[in-house]
Amino acid sequence: MSPFHTSYARYNEKMSSNTLKIIAITAMLIDHIAWAFVPTLNPLGQLMHIIGRLTAPIMCFLIAEGYHHTRNAKKYALRLGLFALISHVPYIYFETGRLPIYYDNGLKIIPGTSVIYSLFLGLILLMVQNNRRIQDYIKNLLVILILIASTPGDWSFFAVLWIWVFGTYRGDIKRQLLGFSLTAVLPFAFSFAFFSQGIWWSQLFQLGVYLAIPLIYLYNGKLGYRKERVWVKWIFYVFYPLHLLILGLIKHIGR
């Protein structure tokens, strides 16, 4: 019996990766509706963002799982990278109401990109880490470069760190969640330092990432029912850029 099977055997009737993915998508929609239409300091806005914090940890966990389940890591990375490119324009439009490149007394480029870019780099980090042909000192250098490169993405290097934690300690759920718990305080500290604007409680919703812990703990190591695997696999790829585009149009048109 493999270590993975031993670690997750007692969760066989609990949450599959498909179930976690649906939860993450639902939480993401609630979060983005709040960013578009509900003031952050509003109690409802805080609650919606707390729910929304479920998405990033779950998706980071599923990226690490997907890496170990995939038959072809290069194709998986290519698909995720293409998805990041497709999502870039809807993400920037949702955030700003503009295209990533526009003209206003000169050519302007809007910095930043979606969380899919950060997830993509997290996957690349796992591929580098597990490549036995790369010498350790080169791996260390590449890891540093990947973390730096991830800074323009939503969730930045926090997402990359979480993917690394979940991938490195895969098969040991307690060490996975301990590593996540220790690093999960970083985005809260960052947001508190730079975005609280003197209102100490305004960024408390960032601690909602810890609500993902019991959900991940209940993961059973399985994809889910066979009939739902194909559509659930692709729903996030389609839903992410599509819902950003729709919400962005509602948010910005007419203003």
DRENKOLNU-19596 format. One record per residue: y, z, x of N, C-alpha, C in turn. Coordinates in steps of 0.1 Angstrom, whole numbers, plus 2048, in hexadecimal, padded with zeros to 3 digits. Last residue first. Example, Ala and Ser with C-alpha at 12.3 -4.5 7.8 and 13.67 -1.06 7.14 Angstrom:
residues 2
7EA8478807F584788980084F881;7C784E8847D384E87B7DF84E884;
***
This chain:
residues 255
A17757731A20761737A2C75A73E;A07744729A1174971FA1A753725;9EC74D73C9F27427349FB74972A;9E07657479EC75F74D9F3754745;9CB76F7389D477873E9E1771742;9BC7587319C17617269CC76A72C;9B574F74B9BD7477429C374F737;9A67657549B376175B9BC759752;99076574399A7707439A776D749;98674C74C98A74E73E99475A73D;98175176898A74676398F748755;97076676797C76876E98675D769;95A75B75A96176575396F768759;95274776E95674376095E74E759;94A75578595774D78595C749777;93476577893F76A78094B761780;92275576A92B75E76293676276B;91374677D91B73F77392674876D;90775A78C90D74F79391674878A;8FB76A77890777078090E764787;8E775A76E8F275D7658FE76376D;8D175477E8DC74B77F8E8750777;8BF7697798C27667878CF75E788;8BD76875D8C47737638C8770772;8AE75075B8BB7517558C375D75B;89675876989E74C76D8AC74D768;88B76F75D88F76F76C89976376F;881772744890774746894772754;86676F74686E76673E87D767740;85D78575685D77775C86676E754;8707A375886779A75086878C755;8777AC77A8797AE76C86F7A4765;8757B17968807A87918827AA782;8717D37A386C7C679D8787BE797;8787EC7AB8737E27B586F7D57B0;8837FD7998757FD79A86F7F37A4;89E81479A89980679C88A80779F;8AA82C7978A082978E89A81B78F;8BD82C7AB8B28357AD8A68317A3;8D081C79F8C98177AA8BC81F7AC;8D982F78B8D38227878CB81C792;8E384479A8D78467928D183978D;8F98367A88EE83C7AF8E183E7A6;90E82D79A90482379D8F782A7A3;92184179B91984078E90D836790;92F83D7B19248467B291B8467A6;94482E7AA9398277B192D8307B2;95883D7A094E83979694383179D;96C8427B196084A7B39558467A9;9818337A797982D7B296C8357B4;98F84379698483A79097C83479B;9A384E7A59968567A398B84D79D;9BB8437A89B083C7AE9A38447AD;9CD85579C9CD8477979C183F79D;9D286F7A39C686C79B9C485D798;9EA86F7B19DE8737B89D186F7B0;A0285A7B59FB8607A99ED8637AE;A0D84E7CBA1185B7C8A0B8627BC;9FE8367CCA0D8367C9A128447C5;9E482E7D29E68397C89F583A7C4;9DE81C7E59E28177D89E58227CE;9D88277FF9E181B7FE9E68177F0;9C883E7FC9D283D8069DC832804;9B68377E79BF8437E69CB8427F0;9A98227F39B18207E79BB82B7E5;99C82F8089A582480B9AE8227FF;98C8427FA9968468049A083C807;97C8307EC9858397E599083E7EE;96E82280097881B7F79818247F0;96083A80B96A83281397382A80A;94C8457FD95984C7FC964844803;93583780293C8347F694A83B7F5;92884081993283581B93A83280E;91885480E92185781992C84C81B;9098467FA9128517F691C854801;8FA83480A90482F80190E83A7FD;8EA8468178F383E81F8FE838816;8DD8518018E48598098EF851811;8D083A7F78DA8407EF8E384A7F7;8BE83580D8C782B8088D3831800;8B084C80E8B98498198C383E815;8A284A7F68AB8567F98B4853804;8938337F789E8347EE8A783F7F1;88782080D88982E80D895831804;88780580987A80B80987B81B809;8A17FE81F8997FA81488B800815;8B58048328AC80F82D8A380B821;8C27EC8358BC7F38418B27FD83C;8CB7E581C8C17DC8228BA7E382E;8DD7F98158D27F780C8C77EE813;8EF7F682C8E88038298DB800820;8F87DC8288F17E08358E97EC832;9057DE8108F97D58118F17D981D;9197F081890F7F480E9037EB80E;9277E082A9217ED82E9167F1825;9317CC8189287C98249217D5829;9427DC8089367D580292C7D180D;9557E381B94D7ED8149407E780E;9637CE8249577D282C94F7DD825;96C7C380396E7C28119617C6819;9727C37E89697CE7ED9677CD7FC;97A7A17EC97A7AD7E396F7B77E8;98179680E97979680297B7A37F9;98E79982699579281C98E79380E;97A7A78379867AE83198D7A6827;96579A84396379E8359707A482E;96A79885E96B78C85596B78F846;9637B18669717AD8679737A185D;9477B086294F7BA85B95E7B685B;94179B87393E79A8659477A485D;9477A688C94F79A88894D798879;9357BB88D9437BE88E94B7B2888;91D7AB88E9207B588392E7B8882;92079E8A692079689992379F88D;91D7B38B89297AB8B892B7A48AA;9037BA8B290E7C48B091B7BD8AF;8F57A38BA8F57A88AC9007B18A9;8FA7A38D59007988CD90079C8BE;8EB7B98DC8FA7BA8DE9017AF8D7;8D17B18D58D87BC8CE8E77BC8D0;8CB78D8D08CB7998D88D47A48D2;8B877D8B88C57808BC8C578D8C4;89E77B8AF8A27728BA8B07758BF;89B78A89989678F8A689A7878B2;8AF7918808AC7868888A878B896;8BA7A58718AB7A48718A6798879;8D57A38738CE7AF8778BF7AD879;8DA78A8678DC78C8768D479887B;8D479084D8CC7858548CE787863;8E67A48478D87A78478D079D84E;8FE7948498FC79F8538ED7A3853;8FB7838348FA77D8428F878984C;8FF79681F8F278F8218F078982F;91979B82490F7A68259027A0826;92578381E92578782C91B79382E;92078280291A77780B91A77C81A;92F7977FA9217987F891A78E801;94978C80094479980693579A805;9497777EE94A7747FC945780804;9487847D693D77C7DA93D7797E9;9617907D29567987D794A7907DC;9797767DB97177E7D29677877D9;9967797F198C7717E998377B7E2;9B67768039AB77D7FB9A27747F4;9D77678009CB76C8079C27737FE;9E37487F69E17567F19D575B7F9;9FA7348069EC7378059EA745801;A1471C801A1072A801A0072B7FF;A2B70580DA1D707809A1971680B;A4C7087FEA43707809A35709805;A567107E6A5F70F7F2A5770F7FF;A387107DEA447177D9A4D7197E5;A187057D6A257017DDA307097D6;9F87137DEA0270E7D5A0F70C7DD;9D771D7DF9E17167E69EB7107DD;9C972A7C99CA7307D79D472A7E0;9DE7297AC9D37247B49D472A7C2;9E77477999EA73B7A19DD7357A7;9E375F78D9E87547859EB74878C;9D777379C9E577079E9EB766794;9BC7797959C578379B9D478079B;9B376178A9B376D7829BC778788;9B77517A09BE74E7949BF75A78B;9A475C7B29B375C7B69BB7597A9;98C7577A39907647A799F7657AA;98B73A7A098D743794991751798;98A7347BD9957307B59967387A8;9717407C597E7437CB9897407C2;9587397BB95F7447B496D7467BA;9507257CC9537217BE95B72C7B8;94C7347E395672A7E395A7267D5;9377457DB94374B7DF94F7417DF;9237327D79287397CB9357407CF;91E72B7F19237217E89297287DB;9137437F991F73E7FF9267347F7;8FC7457EA90674F7E891374A7EE;8EE72E7F48F172F7E58FD7397E3;8EB73680E8F372980B8F772A7FC;8DB74C80C8E974E8118F174280E;8C47408028CB74B7FA8D974C7FF;8BE72F8168C172980A8C9734801;8B77438298C273A82C8C773381F;8A275181F8AE7588208BA74E822;88974980B89174281489F748815;87E75A7F987575380287C74B80D;88B77B7F388C76D7F38827667FD;8887977F587F7907EC8807817ED;89C79F80788E7A280A88479B801;8B37967FA8B07918078A179380B;8B27A47E28B07967E28AD7907EF;8B97BE7EC8AB7BB7E68A87AC7E6;8D37B97F48C97BD7FE8BB7BB7F9;8DD7B27DB8DE7A87E68D47AC7F1;8DA7C97CD8D27BE7C98D27B37D4;8ED7DA7DA8DF7DD7DA8D67D17D7;9047CC7D29017CD7E08F27D17E2;9037CF7B69017C27BC8FE7C27CB;9067EB7B58FA7E57B08F87D77B6;9207EF7C09147F57C79077EE7C2;9307DE7AD92F7DB7BC9237E27C2;92D7EA7939297DC7969267DA7A5;93780378D92880178E9247F4794;95280278894D80579693E804797;9557FE76D9557F37759507F5783;95781876494B81176094A80576A;97081D76E96582677395881E770;97F80B76097D80876E972811774;97E816747978809749976806757;98C82F74C97E82F74797782174A;9A682575399E82D75C98F82D759;9AD81973A9AB8117479A3818751;9AE82F72A9A48257279A281C733;9C483C7369B68427359AB838733;9D882874B9D482C73D9C683273E;9DC8207649DF82E7629DC832753;9D78047619CE80D7699D081B766;9DA7F47429E07FA74D9D6804754;9C67D873A9C87E67379CE7ED743;9C27BD7409C97C07349CC7CF732;9B57B87599BD7AE7539C77B3748;9A67CE75F9B07CA7689BA7C0762;9967CE74799F7D974A9AA7D5754;9867B874C98F7B974099A7C3741;9797C17639837B676498C7B5757;9697D57589727D876397D7CD763;9597C77469617D274296C7D574C;94C7B67599547B174E95E7BB748;93E7C97689487C176E9517BB764;92B7D47569367DD75C9417D4762;91C7BC7529237C374792E7CC74C;9117B976C91A7AE7659227B475A;9027D076F90D7CD7789177C3772;8EF7CD75B8F87D975B9047D6763;8E27B77648E97B67588F37C1756;8D77C177C8E17B677D8E97B5770;8C57D47738D17D877B8DC7CE77B;8B37C37678BA7CD75F8C77D1766;8AA7B477D8B17AD7728B97B776A;89D7C878C8A97C27918B17BB787;8937E27748917D677D89E7D1782;88F80576F8987F976F8947EE779;86F81076787D813766885805767;85481176B85980F75D86881075C;85181778684D80A781852807773;85882B79786382678F85F819787;8448317A984683A79D851836794;84681E7BD83B81D7B383E8267A7;85981D7D185D81A7C485381B7B9;84B8257E985882B7E685C8297D7;8348167E98338247E884082A7E4;83F7FC7ED8387FF7E083780E7DE;84A7FF8068537FC7FB84C8007EE;83480481683E80F81584780C809;8167F78068227F680E82B80180C;7F480080980080080080C800809;
***
